[in-house]
Amino acid sequence: GHNWFLPETPPFGLHYEHWFHADGEGAEKNRLYQLGNGDTHGAAQTWHSQLPVAWHNSSWTADRAIEWLRQPARHERPFCAWVSFPDPHHPFDCPEPWSRLHRP
C-alpha cells in the first residue's frame, strides 16, 4: 500500500506528529490518509489523497517556517534559513485540488 507511514500517536513521533494529533482528531486524519481517493488511472503508484491540505506535512513545514520568519528578531540581523520539505516523493499521494491539476 501507499500508506506505509502514518503519523504516530504521541509520545512517539516528532514535531509534526505531535501537532497532527494535538486536536484529538489524529485517528480520523490517519483514516483519511489511508483512504485515498482513487488512483490516477495510468500514473503508477499515485493517488488523490483525501487528507486535507491543511493537515499535510508540507503545509505544516511551510507554516512553521513562516511563523519563524515573522518573529520580530528576524529583522534585526541578516540570517540564513533552510526549509526542507518532505514532499514530493515517491509514492505520490498528493492532496486535492493539487492532485487533479494535470493529467497523469
Summary of the structure (lengths in Angstrom):
residues: 104
radius of gyration: 16.0
end to end distance: 19.4
largest distance: 51.4
contacts: 231
relative contact order: 0.19
helix: 38%
strand: 9%
